[in-house]
């Protein structure tokens, strides 16, 4: 049984303030007995003003938020899944990159968001991640974390079940899904998608989310969630920032997969016959 903490953030346009909030979350999680902290997508900077945000985006080596969280993890002796940061990548594009940081403050793994969100919403909101970000090119499972083998995903990845199946087949016991879901899509799809992915893969899903009204004017859904391999909700937050805790019992995975061994029954899909 592993106790985990979820930091539901309301990240803003100032990386220094966001870093301070993350460091405080590390301290509070450790003080409350957690072995690992999970934080949302875009934990270091949430700003849709491209000109303003460009002044605050750094390379991984120069990013002050990553440095602060690594130092906090080392000082407090706590593993951290830093959900994601906006960082300078190659070729003038940014990357949306998550990190697994161990209790010595070392980066154990990196994951760049695979699926980018481009959409025009009925609310009038328009998102074009591909205009700014470069998509990732690999899937990642991290062994030896306090929760066991941890698969990494980010936000929009949740809509692609093949990604979760691939992580499960690679041995993942838990998949982290840090997110910054909008309110309309969050209300309609957030919980049902997370529960479905946990059920399909027969594992735990831990989803730390952004929440509330942000400095750049956007509003995110919150409702950070921990789901068990049977699809049961083990913990859910509301729409306000804060810290929550849940217990992950890895022995449940083998039990559930023995009852519904769908993962072992997966077959390569044959060609589709279109009949007219």
Secondary structure, 3 states (H helix, E strand, C coil): CEEEEEEEECCCCCHHHHHHHHHHHHHHHHHCCCCEEEECCCCCCCCCCHHHHHCCCECHHHCHHHHHHHHHHHHHCCEEEEEEEEEECHHHCEEEEEEEECCCCCEEEEEECCCCCEEECCCCCEEEHHHCECCCCCCCEEEEECCEEEEEEEHHHHHCHHHHHHHHHCCCCEEEEEECCEHHHHHHHHHHHHHHHHHHHCCEEEECEEEEECCCCCEEECCCEEECCCCCEEEECCCCCEEEEEEECCHHHHHHHHHCCHHHHCCCCCCCCCCC
